[in-house]
Amino acid sequence: MKLSLLAGAVFLTAGGFLSAQKVEFSHNGQIKKGTIINNDETRKCKRVFTQNFKISFTGQCELNFRNDKNKEEIIILKEGEELTLTILPDKVIPPGTSEIRIEGVQLTARKKQFSEIAIQQEALQNLQSFSIGDVLQQLPGQYVQQFDNTQFKNIVFRTASGPSVTGSGNVPGGDDFGNRAFGVQLMVNDIVLSNNENMQSYDSANSGPFGISFNTSTKGGNLMPGQPNYGVDLREIPTENIESIEVVQGVPDAKYGDLTSGLIKVTTTAKASPLRLDASLREGTYQVGLTKGFKINQNNALNASVDYMNSLSDPRTSLVGYDRTNVNFLWSSNKNGFRNKLSASFSTNSSKGKRDPDDVDGMIINVENKSFSLGNNISYFFAQNGKKTFFKSINVDMGLSYATQLTERRYWLNQGARPYGNSTTDGVYYAPYTPPSYENQAFSDGKPLNIYTNFSINGIKLTSSKWAHNYSIGANFRYGDNFGKGRYGTAGQFTTINAAGQGSNGMRDFNYRDNVFSSKQYALYIQDNITKVFANKHIFKTNLGLRYDLQNSYSTYSPRVNTSYQMGKLSVRGGFGLTSKAPSLNQIYTAPRYFDFLLGDYRLPGYYSAAIMQTVVTPGDNASLKPSKSWKTEIGVDYRFPFGIVNLTAYYNKLVDGFTTMSVHKIMDKAKVDVNISGTNVPTFEIVGTEKFNYLQNRIVNGYQSSDKGLELMASFKKIEALNLVIGFNASYVETSGQKDDGLYKISAPEIMDKDYQYGIYNDIKNKRSMARASFSFDYHLASSGLIIGLRTDHFLSDRSLTGMNDIYPIGYIKHDGEMQMIPENERTNPKYQGLFLKPSDEKLSGLYNKTLHNVHLRVTKDFLSGFRLSIYVSNVFNLKAYDERGAVYGNFTSTSFGGNISYRF
């Protein structure tokens, strides 16, 4: 289809529908002028023909329309009704002209109907974007991060539990942040991108569900590769060919599952476009990309792109770096009611942490990941040529991804020969020794596989009383497995024992292919999106959904409701729903837990070394892990002022059955051995009895609950025509609290050995945080010259963390013989337990509570008619220094840096 771009953002999307068009049409005897709002409802209308700047639509559907008085209306088409729109040209702009020469370019993230926030077109470049993690810094509560692509990036929504988009070395490893990051779902073209099958860790049997693996710090910077259990690493998704990003922080439709925190929906497009070369540079990172769109024929288009990024933590050295290569193909077809979008991508990324030449004992980390994914979206529309059918369309989404992941950790050890456990069964045996000096090596070899399918049938019904129902029934299926070689390494790769009478948690090789079973998730859902336009022009909308999930044999029924009522310029809305998130393979299949106890160590130099070791094996897998769940509630108001639209949202989210660590008290029958030493012969031993011995191990359980409550404010102002200025604003305040469930206690040994008590039992620490942030954007857009000057401000209004809330007094104890005894509440301060008292810590606030910090960032973009486009980015324009209440550097404040992007359309 050929159509010249017109002033007022006149163009057709790949699906054949209008986007921000200035049009005129006759409806119910009235002539209306304004713009069509391009959304999911509008796309369901069928285009009949296009000629002479006229477009006709038919079918049972609705067009969202904003009239020339800036008031939104909904035009509902009945079955067989046809509506003809006339595009109102102002002046013709030649085809291929840069989008920033069009008046209607969207420069900031915008609120949609309920809790969705859309980032489209030029807004993707409001911050210098090397991946979608950079783009998402525009959302309420987010801020421009300290730039470092050698740290993995994920995101959390509506919480004060940690940095929103991680990009610095202080990634929280706790349950509070981890559960929220794990609960974010990322989809590209309605196909899931999954990290549930990632098992690249080296000690999941003993660490918590959100431990950090294979990270290192050197003089050249910090390296933190992608982590299991933290969601998709956003660095892996470049912004090439992205048409839009939609973020649902509140209640998603019933179609979407396996999430608790939020949903990110990325849409890519295939259409005819000139060959474009992009190059970006910022600090120690550069990126080059090449993309081209081909129009095969009237109904088919193909897009191909290749992208390479190289990043160094410190440009002065090459000790710490990250590389990424992406090759993508997207083919779309649209003919006779049949639509198909086929995508294929191949990507590689590597993280390198080299040893500092001045640090002989330094650690080396090498990560090599390769992945291939294939996705297909199929839609067929039954209602052709005015036929009436109950179901109007059928949709099938299918995706498959497979990756190879190899992680290597190496460092030099020179600590003398030490015994280590290597038995995989219970027993007493002669243990081997490490070499006196050797390179300790640990490997994790994973081959994750993920399959996702979704099937739905959809229809539209307009009742006699003019209630419009847009309904769908569907099912989806997820399959995940890991066929890798697993964890393995050199002798004593994890732990060695220094002296007899000591014990520790040991580690053995663990093969994923043989020991990990597949994860399966089945879901059924039904959704009805209802719209009613009343005689007084008030509009009522409600999205009703019910989802049933069967996640690894655990069932969850999830009701979802979003509703709004528009009364002229005022709209009120609300949402309520339940979401769930299944545990990852890395949380379920942790390998057995080994406890190694050194009974004796006998050495005669030149003749023998005999270490007598006892190993106790505990099954380590957590097959009983249930999905975590989140109850989401929000209410909001939207008001259309003469100068712009203001959105205010209040929300309350409650996480239950979150993943956490339970300290498990274990009792072993420690062997008593009689050792016979005879000359230079290797000593022999005989077991002559046993005695009770206490030790602790960790286990991952569903035992964490937390809540987030807060307010969000977004404002989108009209363009000030006299100044060519567009202003945007958002602000947020959130309070977060979390704690382990009752009965999950902290167990620890007293600092000074006590003859009566081996361990004290304590209530687990609670946490409470709050955060307030705001952001302004000022964009000067001179369309005739293709110029954008953007100023972004970040305001850190409050950032409080309450610490020292733990109870110093024990609630129980464990004796040396293994007996556990709880202490009555009125006895816990008794001086006889003073050996178990913890050191008191001052309850104090840290962060920002009596001061505010402000940062300013600049973007200048200019395109030239020759095809060149140049952008300059400056973070922290005024080179401000930020310190918190204690005088320490405030970690969330980005320092001054410069970046640039240049592109050329051939």
N, C-alpha and C positions, 0 to 999 in steps of 0.2 A: 504494500500500500504506500502511495506517495502523497505527502501532504506538506506544504511549506509551513514553517514555523511562523506564527503570527504574534504580534505584540499582545501582551497579556498572557504569555505562556501558552500559546496555542500549539498543541501537539497531541498526538495520539500515543498511548502506551502500547507495549507489545501485545497486550490482550485486546486492543482495539477500542479502548474507552478513553473518555475525555479526562484531562487532569488540569484543574484550575482554569478552564476555558471561560471566556466571555461569550455568552450565547444569548439567543432570543428564541422564544417559542410561545405557542398559544396553548393554554390548558384551561379547560372548563370555561371557555369564552373570554379568558383574560390573557393579555400579552404580558409575558414576564421576561425580564432581563437580569442577568447575573452570571454566576459561575457554577459549574458542576463540581461537587466534591467527590474526588475519586477514592472510593473505599470498597470494601468487600461486597456491600449491598449493590452498589452501582455496577460492579463488574458482572453481576448475575443477569443484567439486561442483555438482550440479544441485539447486535447491530445488524440492521437490514441492508443499508447501502450508504455510501458516502460519495457525494458529487457536488460540485459548485458550492463548497463550504457549507453543505448541509449533511446532517447525520440523522438517521432515523433509528429508533429503538422500539422493541416490542417484547412481549412476554410478561408473565406475572412477576413483577419485581418492583423495586423502588429506586428512584434517583434522589440523591441528596443534593439540595440546591441552595445556594446563598444568593439572595436577590440583591439588587443594586442599592438597597438600604441596609445591607450587611446583616440581614435577618435570615436564619436558616429555615428552609421548608423541606418537606418530603413529598415528592411527586410519586404517587403509587399508580402503576400501570396494571390494568386488569388484563385477563387473558384475551388476546386478540386485539387489544388496543395498541395504537401506534402513536409515537410522539416524535415529531420532527424538530430538530434543533438547527438553528442557523448560527454559524460562527460569525461573530462580529469582528471583522478585521479593522485594525487601526492603521498599522503599516506593516508591510511584509518584510520579514527578516530572512535572509538567504538560508537555505538548508545547510546544516553543519555548523552554524554559528554557535559559539560557546554558550553554555547555559547561563553563565553569569552576565550575558548581554540581554537576558530576558527579565522583564520586570518581576515576574511572579516567582522567582527562585526562593525556596524556603531555606533560611539561614540558621535556624535554631530548632532544637527538639520541641515538638508540640504535643499537647495533651489531646487524646482522642475521646471516644464516647464514654468509657468508664475509667479504668485505671491504666489503659494502654498509653504509652508515649511513643510517638513515631519520630524517627530521624531519617530524613530523606535527602537525596540529591546533594546539594551544596553543603548542607549541614554536616554531612559526613567528613568534610574537610575543615570544619571550624577549628579543630585542633589538628596539629600535624599527626597524621594517622599512619602508623606502620602496621597496625592490626586493629581489630574491632575493640580491643581493650582500651585503646586511646579514644575511640569514638564515644564510648560509653561514659567517659568522664564529663559529658554534658548533662547527665541526669541529675535530678535533685538529690542533694546530699553528697554528691561526688565533687571532686576537685581535680585540678591539674596536678598530676603526680610527678614526683621526682623521676626523671627519665633514666631507665636502666633496663634494657631488654635481655640482660643475662639472668634476670629473676623471672620465674614463671608468673603469669598474670591470670588471676580469676576475679570474680566479682561477687559481692554480697549486696543485697537490697534492704533498705529500711531497717538498719540496725546500727548500733554503736559499738558492736563487738570487735571491730578492727578496721584497718584501712579498707576502703570500699573496693577500689581496684588495686590489687597489690602490685607494687612496683619497686619496693625498697627491700632492704635486707631484713626487716622486722616483721616477717610473715608470722602471724600468730599460729601456734601449734595446738591450741586448746580446743575443747569441745564446743565452746560458744561460737567461735568464728568458723570452725571446721564444719559443723552441722549446717550452717547457713550456706557456705561456699559449695558444699556437696549437694545441696538441694536446689541449685540453679540448673535449669534445663536449657540447652542451646539447640536450636533447630535451624537447618538451612533448607529452604524450599520445602518446609513441612516434613523434613526427614531428620531424625535424631542424630546428633553427634554425641557419642557416648565415651565416657572415661571410666565406666563401671568395670571394665575388664582390665584396666591398668593394674599390674601387680609389681611395679618396679620399686620394691622396697627390700630391705635386707633383714628386718627383724620384726615382722608383723606379729609373730607369735608372742612377743614379750612387750612390744610397745603399744601405745594407745591407738585408737582408730584414726587419729589425725596427727600422727608423728611426722616429722620431716626427715626424708631419706636422701642420702647421696648429695649433701650440700657441703660447701667448703668456703673458707675465707682466706684470701691471700693478699699480699701487698698490691696486687693488680685488681682487686675487687672481690665481690661476693658472687658465687655461682649457686643457683638453685634451679635445677631442671624441673620439668613438670612432675607433679606429685600425684600418687594415687589418693583417692578419696576427697579430692579438693575440686572436682569438676573439671571441665575442659580447659586446657591451657589456651587462653585467648590469643597468645602470640602466634598460634598456628593458623589463624584465620585472617588473611589479608583483606583489604577493602576493595580490591579490584572487582569490578562488575557488580558490586552491591547496589541494588536499586533502592532498598529501604531496609531499615532495622526497626522492629517494633518490640518494645519491652513491656511486659505485663508484670507489674510489681504486686498487684492485688490478686483477684480471683480469676483464674483463666477459664476458658470454656471447657466443657467436659471432654473434648477431644484430646486434651493434653494431660499427660500423667507423668509419674516418676519424677516429681519435683515437690519441694516444700517452700522454697524461698522466692522463686520467680522464674519467668520464662523470657528467653530472648529468641525472637523469630527473625531470621535473615532471609531476604528475598533477593535472588539474583535474576538477571534478565539476559536474553539473547535477542539481539536486533542488529540491523545493519549499522556499522559505525566505522569511522576511518581508523587506520592503523595509528595507535597512540603509544608513544614512548614516555615513561615516567621515571624520574630519578629524584630521590630524596636523600638528604644528608642532615644529620643532627648529632653533635658530639662524636662519639665513637661508632655511630651507626650509619650505614648507607643502604639504600634499597633501590633497585632498578626493576622496572616492569614493562612488559610489552603486551598489548591487547589489541584484538581486531575482531570486528563483527562482520559476518558475511550474510547477505540476503541470497539464499539459495534460489528461491522462487517466491511466488506470491504468498505462500502459506508456510514457508520454512526459513529458519534463520539459524546460524551457527556462530558461536562466540568462542574464541580461543585466547588464552592468556598464559603468560609465564612470569614468575616473580621471584626475585632473589634478594635476600636481606642478610647482611653481615653486621654483627654488633660486638663491640668490645666494651667491657666495663670501664676500662681506663685506656683512652686512645694512645697513651704513651707506652703501653706494654701490650703484649698479646697473650698474657697469662690466662685471662678469663674471657671467653667469647661464646657467641651463639650464632649459628647459621640456619637459614631457612630457605628452602626452594619449593615453589608450588607451580604445578602445571595443571591448568583447568580447561575443560571443554564443556560447553553447554549448547544443546540443540533443542530448539522448540519448533513445534508444528501445530497448526491450527487450521482445520478444514472440516466442513460439514458436521459441525457440532463435536468433533473429536479434537481434543487438545492433548499434547504430549510434551513433556519437558524432561530431557535426558541429560544427566550430568555425570562427568567422570573427572576424577582428580588424582594426581599423584604428588606426594609431598615427602620431603626429607627435612629433618632438622637435627642439629647436633649441638651439644653443650660441651665445652672444653674448659677444664680447670687444670692448668699446667702447674708443675712444681716450680716454685720460686728458686732460681739458681742459688740464692743465698740461704735457702732453708732446706738442708739435706733431708730432714724428717718430714717435709711437707707432703701434703696429700694431693694425689692426682685423681681427677674425676673425668671420665669420658662417657658421653651419652650419644648413641646413634639410633635414631628412629626413622623408619621408612613406613609409609602408609599408602594404601590405595583404597579409594571409595567409589562407589557407583550408586547413583540414585535415579529414580524415574517417577515422575508424576503424570498420571493419566486421568483425564476427565472426559466424560461423554455426556452430552446434553440430549435428553430424549425429546424435549419439546421443540421439535422442528416443524416449520411450516404451519404454526398455529395449532398443532395437535395438543389435546389436553391429556396429561398424564399425572398420576398422583405423585410420583417421584420424577423430578425434573432432570436430575443428573446423578451420575455415579462417579466416585473418585477413588483412585487407588494410588497410594504412595508406597514405594519400596526402596529400601536402602541397604547396602552392604558395605562394610569396611573391614579391612584386614591390615594389620601392622606388624612389623618386626621391631622390637625394642631391646637394645643391648646397653646395659649400664655397667661401668667398670669403676671400681675404686681401688687405688693402690697407694701404699705408703710404706716407708722403711721402718723396721723395728730392730732395735739392738738392746734387748733386755735379758739376754741369757736364755738358756734352754728352760722352758716351762712346760709342765704337763697340761694336757687338755683332754676333755672327754670326746670320745668318738663312737660310743656304743649307741645303737638305735633301739635297744631293748633294756628292760630293767636288769640290773646285775652288778657284780663286783668283778673288776678285771684290771689287768695291767694297762695303763694308759700310755699313749705315745707322748713324745716331747717335740716341741718346736725346735728348729735350728737356733743357735745362739743369736745369729743375725740373719734376717731374711726380709724379703718384700712381702708384706701382707696384702693379699688380693681377695677381693670379693666381687662377684658378678651376679647380675640378675638378667636373665634372658627370657623375655616375654614375647608371645605372639598372640595378641588379642584379636578376637573375631566378634563382630557385632552385626546382627541382622535386625532390621526394623521393617514392619509392614503395617499399613493402615488402609482400611476399606470403609467407605461410607456411601450411603445413598441419601440424596437431598431433595427437598421439595419446597414449593411455595404455595400457600393457600390464602386467599382473600375471602373472608366470610361475608355474608350479606350485611352485617353491621360494620363492615370495613375494618375488621381486625386482620392484620397481615401476619401470617405465620411463616417463618423461614425455618424449617425443621430438618433434622438429620439424624440418622441412626448409623452407628458405625462400630467397628472393632479394630483393635490393633494388637500386635504381637511383637515382643522383643526377645531376642536370643543373644546370649553372651557366653563366651568361653575363652580360655587361654591355653594355647598348645605349646608354650615355650619350654625351654630346657629347665628354667627355674633358677633357684638360688644355689650357688656353689662357690667354692673358693679354695684358698690354700689352707694349710694346717693352722688351727687356732685362729681362723678368720674373724671370729667374733669375740671369744673370751678365752683367757688362760687363767690358771690358778697359781698364785704365788707361793702359798705355804700350806702345809698339811693342817687339817681342821677347818679349812675354808670351803665354801661352796658358792656356786653361782649358776645363773641361767645360761645354758649352753646353746649351741646352734649346730645344725646339720644341714647337709644338702637337701633340697626339696624340689622335686620335679613337678612342674605345673601340668604337663601333659598327662601324667599318670594319676595325679592326686586331686586335680581340680575338676569339679563337675560343672556342667553348664547351668547358667541361670536363665530362667524362663519367666516372662511376664505376659499375661493375657488380660485384655480389657474389653469391656463392652460399654458403650455410652449412647445416650440419647440427648439431643439438644433441641430446644425450640426457642428461637429468637422472635419475639412478638413486638409488633409496632401498631400503635393506634393513634390516628390524628383526629382530634375531636373538632366539633363545630367551631369552638372558640380558638382554634389553631394551636391548642396545647397538644403536646406530643408525649405519649407514654411509650417507653421501651423497656422490655425486660428480657433477659437471656436466662432461660431455665435449663439446667442440665443435671444429669445424674450419671455417674460413672461407677462401674464395678471393676475392681482390679483384683487379679489373682497373681500375687508376686511371690514366687518361690513357696507356694502352697498356703500363703496367708491372704485372706480376703479382706477387702476394704470397700465399703460403699461411700462414695463421695458426692454429696449434693453440692451444686454450684448455682449461685443466683447473683446476677447483676441487674440492677434496675435503675431507671432514671425517669424523671418527669420534667418536661420543659414547658415553662410558662412565659412565653415571650423571651425576654432577655435573661431570665433566671431559670436555671436547671438545678434540681436536687437529685442526688444519686446515692446508691448504696450497694454493697456487695457482701456476700457471706458464702463461705465454702470450706471444704476439707480437701487437702491434698496429701499425698503420701510419697515416700521415697524408699525404694528397696536398697538393702545393703549391697556393697560392692563385693566382687570376688575376693579382693584383698582383705576385706573384713571378715568374710566367711571362712575362707580357706587360708589359715595362718600357719599350717604345719604343726606337728606335735611340739609340746613344750618339754624341754630337757632340763633337768636339774642335776648338775654334776658336783659331787662332793669328794674332795681329796682326803682319803683316809690315811695315807702315809706316803712319804717321798724319801726314798733311800738311794743314795748315790755313793759309789766308790770310784773316784776318778781313775780312768784307764781300765776299769773292769765292768762296772754295770751302773745303770740308772734305772730304778724300779719305782714307778708311781702306781699306787694302788688307788683306784678310782671307783666310786659307786655312782651309778646313773639311775635316776627315776624318770620315767616317761609318762607324761600326762597328755591325753588326746587334746589337740589344740584347736580343731576346727569349731566354728561357731554356727552350726547348722540351725540353731534355734533362734537366730537373730530375726526379728520382725522388721517390717518397714517402719520408719519414723513417720510421724504425722504432724501436720500443721493446720490449725484452725485459723482462717483468715477472715477478718471483719473490717469493713471500711465504710465511711459515709463521706459525702462531699457536696459542695455547691459550686456551680459555675455561673458567672455573671458576665454578660456582654455589655461593657461600658462603651460610650462613644469613642473612647480612645483605645480600647482593646478588650481582651478576654482575660478574666482572672479565675483561676481554679484553686480551690482550697479542699484538702482531703485530710481526714483524720482516720487513723487505722489502729488496729490491735491484732497482733499475730501471736499465737500460742503454739509453741513446739512441744510435743509430747513424744515419748518413746524414742528420744534422740539417742545417738550412739555415744557411748562413753566407756571408761575403763573401770572395772571392779577389781579391787585388791582381794585376792583369794588366799585365805590361810590354809596351808597344806601341812600335813604331818607325815613324815617318812620314817620307816624302820631303818635307822642308820645301823649299818653292820659294825659289830665289834670283831676285830681281826687279831689273830695271834700270828705274829711275824717271826719266821725262823731265819736268822742270818747265819750263814756258814761260810766263813772264809771269803774267797773271791767269787763264790757262786752267787747267782741272782737270788735274792731272798725269796722265800716262799711264804704263803700266808694261808691261814685257815680261819673260816668264819666261826666264831665261838658264841655268838649271841647277837642281839639287837637292842637298840635303845631308841626312844622317841626323839625326833628332831623336828623343829618347826622351821618353816620357810614360807616365803610369799611369792605368788605369781599373779600376773595380770590376766584378765579375760575381758573381751569386748562384749558389752551387753546393751540392751535397750534400757537406759536408766537416767536419761538427761532431759530436763525440761527447762524452757526459757520463754521469755516473752519480750516483745517489742511493741511499744506504743509511741505514737508520734503524730506530727502534723507536717504536711507538705503544702507549699504554696508555689504555684506557677502563674506567670503573667506573660501574655503575648500581646504586645502593643502594635497598633497600626503603624504603618510606615509614615513618618513625618515627611511628606512630599517636598516641602520647602527645603529640607536639609538632606533628603535622600537617606534618612536614618531609620533603622529598625532596632528597637530595644526589646530585650528579653530579660526576664528575672525569674529566679527560683530560690526557694529557701526551704529548710527542713529542720525539724527538731525531733529527736528520738531518744527514748530511754530504753535501755536493755538490761535485763536481769536474768540470771540463770543459776541453776544448782542441780546437783545430782538428786535422784529420788531418795526417799527415806529408806534406810537400810543399806545404802551403799556408803560404807564408812571409809575413812582414811585410816590405814593401819601403818604404824611406823615404830621402829625400835627406839628406846630412849638413848639420848646422847651418851650417857654414862651407864654402863652395864649394871643392871639391877638383879639381885639374886632372886627376887620374888616375881618379877614381871619381865617377859621377853619382848612383848609388844604392847603399845598403847593403842586404843581405839578411839577415834575422834570423829566428830561431825565434819563433813566435807565443807570446804570453803565455798561460800557464796560469792557472787560478783554482781556489781551494779555499775553501769556506765551511762553517760548521757552525752549528747552531741548536738550542736546547733551550727549550721553552716548556711551561707547564702552566696549567690552568684549573680552578677549582672553581665549582659552581653550588649555591646553597642556596635552595630554593623552599619557602616556607611557604604551604600551600594549605588554606584553610578552606572546604570545598565548600558547607557550609550557608549561609555568608554571601557566597559568590561573591567571595572575596578571595584574591589571590596577592601575596605579597611575595617578590621574588626578588633575590638578591645574586649577582653574577658577579665572580669575581676572575681577573685575568690576571697570570701570573708569567713574567717574562723572565729565564730562568736563564742563558742564554749566547747570544751572537750574535757569532760571530767571522768575520772576513774576512781572509784572508791575501793581502797584496799585495806588490809588489816581487819577484815570482818570475821576471821576465823576464831573459834572458841579455843582457848589455850588449855582447857581442862578436859581430861579424858572422860569418855562415857562408858568405857570398859577396858579390859585388858586381857592378855593371853599369857598364861603361865608357861614355864619352861617345859612342862609335861604335856602341853597342848590344850589344857583346859581353858575355855573362854568364859569370861564372867563379865556381865554388864554391871555398871555402878549406878545405884539409885541417884536421881537428880539432886537430892539434898545432900549427897555424900561426895559429889564430884570435886569439891574444893577442899576436902579433908587433907590435912598435911601429910597423912600417911601415903598419899599418892603423889607427893611432890616430885618424886623421881620421874614421873610421867608428864609433869606439867611442861607445856611448850613455852618457849621464850615469847613473852608478849611482844606484839608489834603494834606500833601506833596506827590507829585508824586515821587515815589521811586521804585527802584528795590530791590527785596528780593531774597534770595536763594544763588546761586553760580554764580558769574560773573567775578571775578578776581582771582579765585583760583580753583584748581581741587582736587578731592579726589579719592583715589584708595584703593581697598579692595581685599583681596586674600583669596580663599577658597580651601580646600584640600579634595580629596576623594582617599581612598585606598581600592581596592577590591581584594580579593584573594579567589579562589575556590580550594577545595581539592578533590582529586579523591575519597575520602570516601563519598562524597555527600554534605559536608559542604561548605558553601560560606559565607565569612565574609566581611563586608564593614564598614569602618570608615569614618565619615564626620566631618570636622572642618570648621566652618564659621569664617571669620576674623582671620586667622591663627596668625597674628602678634599682635592681640589685639589692633588695632588702634582705636583712638578716632577721631571723625570727628565733626568739627564745621563750621557753615556757616559764611557769611561775618559779621554778627552782633555778632558773638561769641556764638550763641546758638547752641545746639546740632543739627546736620543735621539729620532729621528724616528718610531719605531714606537709611541711612548707617547702615547695620546690625552689631550688636555687636558679640563678640566671643561666640560661643556655640559649643557643641560637640554632635555628634549623631552616632549611629551605627545600623547596620542591620545584622542579621544572618539568613541564610536559610539552610534547610536540605532537600535533595531529597532522599526519602526512596527507 
